[in-house]
């Protein structure tokens, strides 16, 4: 099987609601910014495009 490993680097930003244009970057220590709690790494199947956590693919392989 072939996979893509996608390391995520989340950045907090403020966007203009009408245009979607970037207004400013938000410091992660800002009290009004909820910290990102998602996965730091995702895996994408290079055959079908399904993406998810590494554990998703490990569990699927164990069932085979």
Backbone atoms as SQL, in Angstrom:
CREATE TABLE atoms (id INTEGER PRIMARY KEY, chain TEXT, resi INTEGER, resn TEXT, atom TEXT, x REAL, y REAL, z REAL);
INSERT INTO atoms VALUES
  (1, 'A', 1, 'UNK', 'N', 0.843, -1.184, 0.000),
  (2, 'A', 1, 'UNK', 'CA', 0.000, 0.000, 0.000),
  (3, 'A', 1, 'UNK', 'C', 0.888, 1.247, 0.000),
  (4, 'A', 2, 'UNK', 'N', 0.357, 2.292, -0.553),
  (5, 'A', 2, 'UNK', 'CA', 1.081, 3.573, -0.612),
  (6, 'A', 2, 'UNK', 'C', 0.300, 4.615, 0.169),
  (7, 'A', 3, 'UNK', 'N', 1.040, 5.421, 0.923),
  (8, 'A', 3, 'UNK', 'CA', 0.410, 6.433, 1.762),
  (9, 'A', 3, 'UNK', 'C', 1.166, 7.748, 1.669),
  (10, 'A', 4, 'UNK', 'N', 0.487, 8.817, 2.012),
  (11, 'A', 4, 'UNK', 'CA', 1.116, 10.123, 2.207),
  (12, 'A', 4, 'UNK', 'C', 1.042, 10.423, 3.696),
  (13, 'A', 5, 'UNK', 'N', 2.140, 10.880, 4.282),
  (14, 'A', 5, 'UNK', 'CA', 2.140, 11.330, 5.675),
  (15, 'A', 5, 'UNK', 'C', 2.064, 12.846, 5.652),
  (16, 'A', 6, 'UNK', 'N', 1.050, 13.381, 6.299),
  (17, 'A', 6, 'UNK', 'CA', 0.795, 14.823, 6.295),
  (18, 'A', 6, 'UNK', 'C', 1.032, 15.372, 7.698),
  (19, 'A', 7, 'UNK', 'N', 2.173, 16.002, 7.911),
  (20, 'A', 7, 'UNK', 'CA', 2.450, 16.654, 9.189),
  (21, 'A', 7, 'UNK', 'C', 1.753, 18.002, 9.184),
  (22, 'A', 8, 'UNK', 'N', 0.961, 18.241, 10.213),
  (23, 'A', 8, 'UNK', 'CA', 0.183, 19.476, 10.274),
  (24, 'A', 8, 'UNK', 'C', 0.904, 20.514, 11.120),
  (25, 'A', 9, 'UNK', 'N', 0.834, 21.738, 10.673),
  (26, 'A', 9, 'UNK', 'CA', 1.406, 22.862, 11.398),
  (27, 'A', 9, 'UNK', 'C', 0.326, 23.941, 11.495),
  (28, 'A', 10, 'UNK', 'N', -0.584, 23.812, 12.473),
  (29, 'A', 10, 'UNK', 'CA', -1.687, 24.764, 12.559),
  (30, 'A', 10, 'UNK', 'C', -1.208, 26.167, 12.925),
  (31, 'A', 11, 'UNK', 'N', -1.837, 27.157, 12.305),
  (32, 'A', 11, 'UNK', 'CA', -1.530, 28.564, 12.553),
  (33, 'A', 11, 'UNK', 'C', -2.848, 29.270, 12.839),
  (34, 'A', 12, 'UNK', 'N', -2.918, 29.995, 13.947),
  (35, 'A', 12, 'UNK', 'CA', -4.128, 30.738, 14.290),
  (36, 'A', 12, 'UNK', 'C', -4.128, 32.069, 13.554),
  (37, 'A', 13, 'UNK', 'N', -5.251, 32.361, 12.886),
  (38, 'A', 13, 'UNK', 'CA', -5.362, 33.592, 12.106),
  (39, 'A', 13, 'UNK', 'C', -6.741, 34.213, 12.292),
  (40, 'A', 14, 'UNK', 'N', -6.836, 35.481, 11.960),
  (41, 'A', 14, 'UNK', 'CA', -8.120, 36.171, 11.895),
  (42, 'A', 14, 'UNK', 'C', -8.380, 36.459, 10.422),
  (43, 'A', 15, 'UNK', 'N', -9.584, 36.074, 9.940),
  (44, 'A', 15, 'UNK', 'CA', -9.944, 36.267, 8.540),
  (45, 'A', 15, 'UNK', 'C', -11.087, 37.266, 8.416),
  (46, 'A', 16, 'UNK', 'N', -11.093, 38.010, 7.322),
  (47, 'A', 16, 'UNK', 'CA', -12.191, 38.918, 7.016),
  (48, 'A', 16, 'UNK', 'C', -13.396, 38.062, 6.628),
  (49, 'A', 17, 'UNK', 'N', -14.550, 38.209, 7.321),
  (50, 'A', 17, 'UNK', 'CA', -15.693, 37.337, 7.038),
  (51, 'A', 17, 'UNK', 'C', -16.312, 37.537, 5.653),
  (52, 'A', 18, 'UNK', 'N', -16.148, 38.708, 5.054),
  (53, 'A', 18, 'UNK', 'CA', -16.724, 38.951, 3.732),
  (54, 'A', 18, 'UNK', 'C', -15.830, 38.436, 2.604),
  (55, 'A', 19, 'UNK', 'N', -14.532, 38.624, 2.739),
  (56, 'A', 19, 'UNK', 'CA', -13.619, 38.283, 1.645),
  (57, 'A', 19, 'UNK', 'C', -12.801, 37.023, 1.891),
  (58, 'A', 20, 'UNK', 'N', -12.682, 36.607, 3.155),
  (59, 'A', 20, 'UNK', 'CA', -11.829, 35.472, 3.487),
  (60, 'A', 20, 'UNK', 'C', -10.361, 35.838, 3.532),
  (61, 'A', 21, 'UNK', 'N', -10.066, 37.123, 3.335),
  (62, 'A', 21, 'UNK', 'CA', -8.680, 37.600, 3.325),
  (63, 'A', 21, 'UNK', 'C', -8.083, 37.533, 4.734),
  (64, 'A', 22, 'UNK', 'N', -6.811, 37.182, 4.800),
  (65, 'A', 22, 'UNK', 'CA', -6.089, 37.130, 6.067),
  (66, 'A', 22, 'UNK', 'C', -5.938, 38.533, 6.630),
  (67, 'A', 23, 'UNK', 'N', -6.407, 38.730, 7.864),
  (68, 'A', 23, 'UNK', 'CA', -6.311, 40.034, 8.516),
  (69, 'A', 23, 'UNK', 'C', -5.074, 40.090, 9.399),
  (70, 'A', 24, 'UNK', 'N', -4.880, 39.037, 10.216),
  (71, 'A', 24, 'UNK', 'CA', -3.705, 38.997, 11.084),
  (72, 'A', 24, 'UNK', 'C', -3.485, 37.588, 11.616),
  (73, 'A', 25, 'UNK', 'N', -2.258, 37.341, 12.028),
  (74, 'A', 25, 'UNK', 'CA', -1.916, 36.106, 12.715),
  (75, 'A', 25, 'UNK', 'C', -2.179, 36.306, 14.199),
  (76, 'A', 26, 'UNK', 'N', -2.682, 35.273, 14.868),
  (77, 'A', 26, 'UNK', 'CA', -3.000, 35.362, 16.284),
  (78, 'A', 26, 'UNK', 'C', -1.976, 34.550, 17.069),
  (79, 'A', 27, 'UNK', 'N', -1.430, 35.153, 18.104),
  (80, 'A', 27, 'UNK', 'CA', -0.476, 34.474, 18.981),
  (81, 'A', 27, 'UNK', 'C', -1.196, 33.327, 19.687),
  (82, 'A', 28, 'UNK', 'N', -0.571, 32.161, 19.747),
  (83, 'A', 28, 'UNK', 'CA', -1.205, 31.010, 20.386),
  (84, 'A', 28, 'UNK', 'C', -1.392, 31.205, 21.884),
  (85, 'A', 29, 'UNK', 'N', -0.732, 32.177, 22.465),
  (86, 'A', 29, 'UNK', 'CA', -0.903, 32.466, 23.887),
  (87, 'A', 29, 'UNK', 'C', -2.047, 33.438, 24.137),
  (88, 'A', 30, 'UNK', 'N', -2.701, 33.915, 23.071),
  (89, 'A', 30, 'UNK', 'CA', -3.840, 34.823, 23.189),
  (90, 'A', 30, 'UNK', 'C', -4.957, 34.112, 23.952),
  (91, 'A', 31, 'UNK', 'N', -5.488, 34.760, 24.975),
  (92, 'A', 31, 'UNK', 'CA', -6.515, 34.140, 25.805),
  (93, 'A', 31, 'UNK', 'C', -7.818, 33.894, 25.045),
  (94, 'A', 32, 'UNK', 'N', -8.066, 34.645, 23.976),
  (95, 'A', 32, 'UNK', 'CA', -9.295, 34.484, 23.204),
  (96, 'A', 32, 'UNK', 'C', -9.170, 33.405, 22.122),
  (97, 'A', 33, 'UNK', 'N', -7.990, 32.886, 21.915),
  (98, 'A', 33, 'UNK', 'CA', -7.781, 31.865, 20.887),
  (99, 'A', 33, 'UNK', 'C', -7.790, 30.482, 21.538),
  (100, 'A', 34, 'UNK', 'N', -8.737, 29.662, 21.141),
  (101, 'A', 34, 'UNK', 'CA', -8.806, 28.286, 21.639),
  (102, 'A', 34, 'UNK', 'C', -7.660, 27.495, 21.017),
  (103, 'A', 35, 'UNK', 'N', -6.856, 26.812, 21.832),
  (104, 'A', 35, 'UNK', 'CA', -5.702, 26.092, 21.265),
  (105, 'A', 35, 'UNK', 'C', -6.137, 24.925, 20.378),
  (106, 'A', 36, 'UNK', 'N', -5.375, 24.678, 19.319),
  (107, 'A', 36, 'UNK', 'CA', -5.637, 23.569, 18.404),
  (108, 'A', 36, 'UNK', 'C', -5.367, 22.262, 19.126),
  (109, 'A', 37, 'UNK', 'N', -6.321, 21.345, 19.080),
  (110, 'A', 37, 'UNK', 'CA', -6.168, 20.061, 19.763),
  (111, 'A', 37, 'UNK', 'C', -6.273, 18.883, 18.806),
  (112, 'A', 38, 'UNK', 'N', -6.158, 19.161, 17.514),
  (113, 'A', 38, 'UNK', 'CA', -6.260, 18.094, 16.518),
  (114, 'A', 38, 'UNK', 'C', -4.981, 17.278, 16.430),
  (115, 'A', 39, 'UNK', 'N', -4.993, 16.355, 15.511),
  (116, 'A', 39, 'UNK', 'CA', -3.837, 15.488, 15.291),
  (117, 'A', 39, 'UNK', 'C', -2.671, 16.277, 14.701),
  (118, 'A', 40, 'UNK', 'N', -1.457, 15.920, 15.097),
  (119, 'A', 40, 'UNK', 'CA', -0.278, 16.567, 14.525),
  (120, 'A', 40, 'UNK', 'C', 0.149, 15.879, 13.232),
  (121, 'A', 41, 'UNK', 'N', -0.339, 14.660, 13.025),
  (122, 'A', 41, 'UNK', 'CA', 0.018, 13.910, 11.820),
  (123, 'A', 41, 'UNK', 'C', -1.212, 13.163, 11.315),
  (124, 'A', 42, 'UNK', 'N', -1.455, 13.267, 10.033),
  (125, 'A', 42, 'UNK', 'CA', -2.506, 12.500, 9.375),
  (126, 'A', 42, 'UNK', 'C', -1.868, 11.635, 8.295),
  (127, 'A', 43, 'UNK', 'N', -2.548, 10.561, 7.963),
  (128, 'A', 43, 'UNK', 'CA', -2.095, 9.669, 6.903),
  (129, 'A', 43, 'UNK', 'C', -3.174, 9.669, 5.827),
  (130, 'A', 44, 'UNK', 'N', -2.747, 9.736, 4.564),
  (131, 'A', 44, 'UNK', 'CA', -3.685, 9.689, 3.449),
  (132, 'A', 44, 'UNK', 'C', -3.329, 8.512, 2.558),
  (133, 'A', 45, 'UNK', 'N', -4.324, 7.713, 2.218),
  (134, 'A', 45, 'UNK', 'CA', -4.114, 6.601, 1.291),
  (135, 'A', 45, 'UNK', 'C', -3.841, 7.179, -0.089),
  (136, 'A', 46, 'UNK', 'N', -2.731, 6.782, -0.698),
  (137, 'A', 46, 'UNK', 'CA', -2.358, 7.307, -2.011),
  (138, 'A', 46, 'UNK', 'C', -3.150, 6.642, -3.134),
  (139, 'A', 47, 'UNK', 'N', -3.951, 5.629, -2.809),
  (140, 'A', 47, 'UNK', 'CA', -4.761, 4.951, -3.817),
  (141, 'A', 47, 'UNK', 'C', -6.166, 5.551, -3.878),
  (142, 'A', 48, 'UNK', 'N', -6.833, 5.653, -2.704),
  (143, 'A', 48, 'UNK', 'CA', -8.229, 6.106, -2.712),
  (144, 'A', 48, 'UNK', 'C', -8.422, 7.520, -2.166),
  (145, 'A', 49, 'UNK', 'N', -7.410, 8.075, -1.472),
  (146, 'A', 49, 'UNK', 'CA', -7.513, 9.438, -0.960),
  (147, 'A', 49, 'UNK', 'C', -8.099, 9.546, 0.431),
  (148, 'A', 50, 'UNK', 'N', -8.488, 8.430, 1.052),
  (149, 'A', 50, 'UNK', 'CA', -9.008, 8.465, 2.416),
  (150, 'A', 50, 'UNK', 'C', -7.928, 8.979, 3.347),
  (151, 'A', 51, 'UNK', 'N', -8.292, 9.908, 4.246),
  (152, 'A', 51, 'UNK', 'CA', -7.300, 10.372, 5.213),
  (153, 'A', 51, 'UNK', 'C', -7.846, 10.217, 6.619),
  (154, 'A', 52, 'UNK', 'N', -6.923, 10.049, 7.563),
  (155, 'A', 52, 'UNK', 'CA', -7.284, 9.871, 8.961),
  (156, 'A', 52, 'UNK', 'C', -6.033, 9.723, 9.795),
  (157, 'A', 53, 'UNK', 'N', -6.242, 9.363, 11.049),
  (158, 'A', 53, 'UNK', 'CA', -5.108, 9.184, 11.952),
  (159, 'A', 53, 'UNK', 'C', -4.357, 7.905, 11.587),
  (160, 'A', 54, 'UNK', 'N', -3.137, 7.820, 12.058),
  (161, 'A', 54, 'UNK', 'CA', -2.348, 6.609, 11.813),
  (162, 'A', 54, 'UNK', 'C', -3.060, 5.393, 12.390),
  (163, 'A', 55, 'UNK', 'N', -3.692, 5.568, 13.549),
  (164, 'A', 55, 'UNK', 'CA', -4.375, 4.462, 14.219),
  (165, 'A', 55, 'UNK', 'C', -5.498, 3.890, 13.352),
  (166, 'A', 56, 'UNK', 'N', -6.181, 4.727, 12.594),
  (167, 'A', 56, 'UNK', 'CA', -7.238, 4.262, 11.694),
  (168, 'A', 56, 'UNK', 'C', -6.697, 3.223, 10.721),
  (169, 'A', 57, 'UNK', 'N', -5.540, 3.490, 10.142),
  (170, 'A', 57, 'UNK', 'CA', -4.959, 2.580, 9.160),
  (171, 'A', 57, 'UNK', 'C', -4.346, 1.353, 9.828),
  (172, 'A', 58, 'UNK', 'N', -3.803, 1.512, 11.026),
  (173, 'A', 58, 'UNK', 'CA', -3.255, 0.367, 11.762),
  (174, 'A', 58, 'UNK', 'C', -4.376, -0.614, 12.087),
  (175, 'A', 59, 'UNK', 'N', -5.495, -0.098, 12.599),
  (176, 'A', 59, 'UNK', 'CA', -6.627, -0.964, 12.958),
  (177, 'A', 59, 'UNK', 'C', -7.201, -1.653, 11.721),
  (178, 'A', 60, 'UNK', 'N', -7.281, -0.936, 10.605),
  (179, 'A', 60, 'UNK', 'CA', -7.785, -1.539, 9.367),
  (180, 'A', 60, 'UNK', 'C', -6.868, -2.673, 8.907),
  (181, 'A', 61, 'UNK', 'N', -5.561, -2.491, 9.016),
  (182, 'A', 61, 'UNK', 'CA', -4.605, -3.525, 8.609),
  (183, 'A', 61, 'UNK', 'C', -4.694, -4.738, 9.523),
  (184, 'A', 62, 'UNK', 'N', -4.952, -4.518, 10.819),
  (185, 'A', 62, 'UNK', 'CA', -5.060, -5.631, 11.761),
  (186, 'A', 62, 'UNK', 'C', -6.289, -6.493, 11.481),
  (187, 'A', 63, 'UNK', 'N', -7.329, -5.898, 10.893),
  (188, 'A', 63, 'UNK', 'CA', -8.549, -6.652, 10.581),
  (189, 'A', 63, 'UNK', 'C', -8.399, -7.495, 9.319),
  (190, 'A', 64, 'UNK', 'N', -7.344, -7.276, 8.545),
  (191, 'A', 64, 'UNK', 'CA', -7.161, -8.025, 7.291),
  (192, 'A', 64, 'UNK', 'C', -6.559, -9.378, 7.548);
